[in-house]
Amino acid sequence: MLFFRLGLLLFVALTVGCASTPEIKPVVQKPQPLINYALSLQGKPYRYGEETPEKGFDCSGFVKHVYGKHGVRLPRTVREMASALPSVSKYDLRSGDLVFFNTSGRTYSHVGIFICDDKFIHAPSRRTGRVLVSSMNNGYWRKRFVGVRRPRSH
């Protein structure tokens, strides 16, 4: 009987968990050409104000370029993208959604493209110097996450 009670307590403890923020998870989807193209740009240089693979990208330039290659016109700045696109719940994340962050005290100051699981691809900063994939569950990004927008074409 003691083992049964201990087992039951262990089961409850493992299944209830703590009252923390739930992990951000999307619906699993097939890879998209847009995501494959975005991933092919990993390592391209970060360059403020740029939006081409040859010159480099800043965050909104990267997003604008990737979507533009797939026939979707987006505004140029992070703030304009956030204002122009429909909002989506973080619990309804899909591959290709735009994820927004407050990295400089402005509500919408950084953007990336959600891939799957907890990963997104972006051109973060001069410090990192390149396009890369990051985890939304990383403490830095989780703390600064402010919303999701979905371009109409995907």
C-alpha positions, 0 to 999 in steps of 0.5 A: 500500500505504501508503494501505491501511495508513493507511486500515486504521489509521484504521478500527481507531482509529475503530471501537475507540474508547477504554475509556470507559463506554458511552453510555447508550442505550435501545431506540427506542420510540414516544412514550407518553401518559405521556411526552407528559404529562410533557413538557407539564409543562415549565416548571412551578415547582419547589416542595419537597414539592409534587406538583401543576401548580398549586402546583409539584413536587419531583422525587418529587412530579413523578414521582408526579403523572405516573404517578398521572395514568396510573393508577399509584400510586407511593410519595411519596419518592425512597427509597420509590420506589427500594425499592418498584420492580424494578431494571432494568439501565441498558443496558435503559432504556425510555421511562418508566423512573425514573432515580435519582441521588445528589445529596446524599450519599444513594444515592437523593436524586433521580428523573426519568422517562427519555424516550429517547436520553439524555434525562430529564424532572425537577424538579431543584431550587430553583436551576433552579426548574422542570421541565425535560429534561436529558441523562443524558450531562451530566457532573453527572448521569452522575457521580451516576447510581445506577440504574433502576427500572421501574413495572409498568404500562409 
